[in-house]
Amino acid sequence: MKKILVPTDFSEQAENALKVAAQLAKTYNCEIYLLHVIDLPLDEVDALNSHSEFPEAVFFMKLAHKKFEELKNRDYLKDLTVHETVDFHEIFKGVFHISKKNDIDLIIMGSNGVSGLKEMLIGSNTEKVVRTSEIPVLVIKNEHQSFHVDHFVFASDFKEESKPSYQHALNFAKAFGAKMHLLMVNTPHKFITSNDAKTRIDDFTSSFEFSDHTIHIYNDLSIETGILNFAESISADLIGMSTHGRQGISHFFNGSISEDLVNHANRPVITFKI
């Protein structure tokens, strides 16, 4: 892990994410890439890209760079290499382009979550990034004076398609020096016996060289509540899981457990694209 991207709208939640990024950057000798996306009408973006003097676009560019300078002077960023970028794409497109261009290893985002009708119809920017990102996304809700991961819950159905994302999770667990807690949630609608569940997890993990883990089969009314309740029961520092990146009508009808967790969990959540 050498390059961390932190999208920011200069909010308190975004700065919470940046503070975690700074701690990780100091520990693992990483560079930080700050990204701010300006939401402007297309004609204004075209005007700015053609180097015309478009007052509103120029104003927001200057304001963003001023806020970047204020951020970069924070004590917690001292002695770190911090790059800044202003983009005019939608947030998830901007994240995609900057990540590809700079070979980003980890995206860290702040979120305060949304709920109700707004959650159903719009979703948060963080959710959109989680849904579309090919790179692991770490979502931070609260301020962490000392970010550490001793207990890492990885929730999964432990089917073959999740093996690549589990490998990513293992890489982070090793980097953090964390103990992995492998979790399968049993629900009334998708019931599997404890014996069958343990056998599936054992088969799943047999091809990986990592033994510092525990196995848990947890019963609850839904997968999301099961993950949240189990994480609470062991005071987990981080919840990790795969995301399928559903789009369009499929996402509307099926939803995404990882996106719901990002919205509703108070603990940090890290997602890995299948």
C-alpha positions in Angstrom: 0.0 0.0 0.0 1.7 3.1 -1.3 -1.0 5.5 -2.5 -4.2 6.5 -0.7 -7.0 8.6 -2.4 -9.2 10.7 -0.2 -12.2 12.3 -1.9 -13.2 15.4 0.0 -16.0 18.0 0.1 -14.1 19.7 3.0 -16.8 18.5 5.5 -16.1 17.2 9.0 -16.8 13.6 7.8 -14.3 14.0 5.0 -11.7 15.3 7.4 -12.2 12.3 9.7 -11.3 10.1 6.7 -8.3 12.3 5.9 -7.0 11.9 9.5 -7.2 8.1 9.2 -5.4 8.3 5.8 -2.7 10.4 7.5 -2.2 7.8 10.2 -1.9 5.0 7.6 0.4 7.1 5.4 2.8 7.6 8.3 2.7 3.9 9.3 3.2 2.5 5.7 5.0 5.4 4.1 2.2 6.3 1.7 1.4 9.3 -0.4 -2.0 10.9 -0.1 -4.1 12.1 -3.1 -6.8 14.6 -2.3 -9.7 14.9 -4.7 -12.4 17.5 -4.8 -15.2 17.3 -7.3 -17.0 20.5 -8.4 -20.5 20.0 -9.6 -21.0 22.5 -12.5 -23.2 22.5 -15.5 -21.6 21.0 -18.6 -21.4 24.3 -20.5 -19.4 25.8 -17.6 -17.0 22.8 -17.5 -16.5 23.1 -21.3 -15.8 26.8 -20.9 -13.2 26.2 -18.1 -11.5 23.4 -20.1 -11.2 25.7 -23.1 -9.3 28.1 -20.8 -12.1 30.8 -21.1 -12.6 33.1 -18.3 -15.9 31.8 -16.9 -16.3 33.6 -13.6 -18.3 30.9 -11.6 -16.0 28.1 -12.6 -12.9 30.0 -11.9 -14.3 31.1 -8.6 -14.9 27.5 -7.4 -11.5 26.4 -8.7 -9.8 29.1 -6.6 -11.9 28.4 -3.6 -11.1 24.6 -3.8 -7.4 25.3 -4.0 -7.6 27.7 -1.0 -9.3 25.0 1.0 -6.7 22.5 -0.1 -4.0 24.8 1.2 -5.7 25.1 4.6 -6.0 21.3 4.8 -2.4 20.7 3.8 -1.3 22.9 6.7 -2.9 20.7 9.3 -0.5 19.4 11.9 -1.5 15.8 11.2 -0.3 16.0 7.6 3.1 17.3 8.5 6.0 15.6 6.6 3.6 13.7 4.4 3.4 14.0 0.6 0.0 15.3 -0.3 -1.2 15.9 -3.9 -4.4 17.8 -4.8 -6.8 17.5 -7.7 -10.0 19.3 -8.7 -12.3 17.4 -11.0 -15.6 18.1 -12.7 -16.9 14.5 -13.2 -19.5 13.0 -11.1 -17.9 11.8 -7.9 -17.6 8.1 -8.7 -16.3 8.9 -12.2 -13.7 11.3 -10.8 -12.6 8.7 -8.3 -12.3 6.1 -11.1 -10.1 8.4 -13.3 -7.8 9.6 -10.5 -7.4 6.0 -9.2 -6.4 4.7 -12.6 -4.1 7.6 -13.4 -2.2 7.4 -10.1 -2.3 3.6 -9.4 -4.2 4.2 -6.1 -4.1 1.3 -3.7 -6.8 2.3 -1.2 -9.7 4.9 -1.2 -10.7 6.3 2.2 -14.0 8.2 2.4 -16.0 9.9 5.1 -19.7 9.4 5.4 -22.5 10.3 7.7 -25.0 8.0 6.0 -28.5 8.7 4.6 -31.8 7.0 5.3 -35.4 6.7 4.3 -36.6 7.9 0.9 -33.4 9.8 0.2 -31.4 6.6 0.7 -33.7 4.7 -1.7 -33.8 7.2 -4.5 -30.5 8.9 -4.4 -27.9 7.2 -2.2 -24.8 8.9 -0.9 -21.7 9.6 -2.9 -19.9 7.1 -0.8 -22.3 4.4 -1.7 -21.8 5.2 -5.4 -18.0 4.9 -5.0 -18.4 1.6 -3.1 -20.7 0.3 -5.8 -18.4 1.1 -8.7 -14.8 1.1 -7.4 -12.4 -1.6 -8.5 -10.1 -0.6 -5.6 -10.8 -1.3 -1.9 -12.8 1.5 -0.2 -12.5 2.2 3.5 -15.4 4.2 4.9 -15.0 6.2 8.1 -17.9 7.6 10.1 -16.2 9.0 13.2 -13.0 10.7 14.2 -10.3 8.2 15.2 -7.5 9.7 17.3 -5.6 6.4 16.9 -6.8 4.2 14.1 -5.8 0.5 14.7 -7.3 -2.8 13.6 -7.0 -5.6 16.1 -10.2 -7.4 15.3 -11.3 -7.6 11.6 -14.7 -9.1 10.7 -14.9 -10.5 7.2 -18.5 -11.3 6.3 -19.2 -13.5 3.3 -21.2 -16.4 1.9 -17.7 -18.0 1.3 -18.5 -19.0 -2.3 -15.8 -19.3 -5.0 -16.4 -15.9 -6.4 -15.4 -14.2 -3.1 -11.9 -15.6 -3.1 -10.2 -12.7 -4.8 -11.8 -10.2 -2.4 -10.9 -12.4 0.5 -7.2 -12.3 -0.6 -7.4 -8.5 -0.6 -8.9 -8.6 2.9 -6.1 -10.9 4.1 -3.5 -8.5 2.7 -5.0 -5.7 4.8 -5.3 -8.0 7.9 -1.6 -8.8 7.6 -0.6 -5.2 7.1 -2.7 -4.2 10.2 -1.5 -7.2 12.2 -5.2 -8.0 12.8 -7.0 -11.1 13.8 -9.6 -12.2 11.3 -13.1 -13.2 12.3 -14.8 -15.1 9.4 -18.5 -14.6 9.6 -21.4 -16.3 7.8 -24.8 -15.0 8.8 -27.7 -17.4 8.8 -31.2 -16.0 8.1 -34.6 -17.6 8.0 -34.8 -17.2 4.2 -31.3 -18.5 3.5 -30.8 -21.1 6.1 -27.8 -23.4 6.2 -26.9 -25.8 9.0 -23.9 -24.9 11.2 -22.1 -28.1 10.1 -22.5 -27.3 6.4 -21.6 -23.6 6.9 -18.4 -24.6 8.8 -17.5 -27.1 6.1 -17.9 -24.5 3.4 -15.8 -21.9 5.2 -13.1 -24.6 5.9 -13.0 -25.5 2.2 -12.9 -21.8 1.2 -10.0 -21.0 3.5 -7.9 -24.1 2.8 -6.1 -22.6 -0.2 -5.0 -19.5 1.8 -1.9 -19.4 4.0 -3.4 -17.5 6.9 -4.3 -19.2 10.1 -4.9 -16.3 12.5 -8.7 -16.4 12.2 -11.8 -17.6 13.9 -15.0 -19.0 12.3 -18.5 -17.9 13.3 -22.0 -18.9 12.1 -24.4 -16.2 13.4 -28.2 -16.4 13.3 -30.2 -13.2 12.7 -33.2 -11.8 10.9 -31.1 -10.3 8.1 -27.5 -10.5 6.9 -27.0 -6.8 7.6 -28.3 -6.9 11.1 -26.4 -10.1 11.8 -23.1 -8.5 10.7 -23.7 -5.4 12.8 -24.8 -7.4 15.9 -21.8 -9.8 15.6 -19.4 -6.9 15.1 -20.8 -5.2 18.2 -20.5 -8.4 20.3 -16.8 -8.7 19.7 -16.1 -4.9 19.6 -14.7 -5.2 16.1 -12.4 -2.5 14.8 -13.3 -3.0 11.1 -15.9 -4.8 9.0 -15.0 -6.1 5.6 -17.0 -7.6 2.8 -17.3 -8.1 -0.9 -19.5 -6.0 -3.2 -20.9 -7.0 -6.5 -21.2 -3.5 -7.9 -24.7 -3.9 -9.2 -25.9 -1.2 -11.5 -29.2 0.2 -12.8 -32.5 -1.6 -12.3 -30.8 -4.7 -10.8 -29.4 -2.5 -8.0 -32.8 -0.8 -7.4 -34.6 -4.1 -6.8 -31.8 -6.2 -5.2 -29.9 -3.5 -3.3 -26.4 -4.2 -1.8 -25.6 -5.4 1.7 -22.2 -3.7 1.5 -23.8 -0.3 0.6 -26.4 -0.7 3.4 -23.6 -1.4 5.9 -21.7 1.7 4.7 -24.8 3.7 5.4 -25.8 2.2 8.8 -22.6 0.9 10.5 -20.9 3.2 13.0 -17.7 1.1 12.7 -15.3 1.5 9.8 -16.3 -0.6 6.8 -13.9 -1.8 4.0 -15.3 -3.2 0.7 -13.6 -5.2 -2.0 -15.1 -5.6 -5.5 -15.8 -9.1 -6.7 
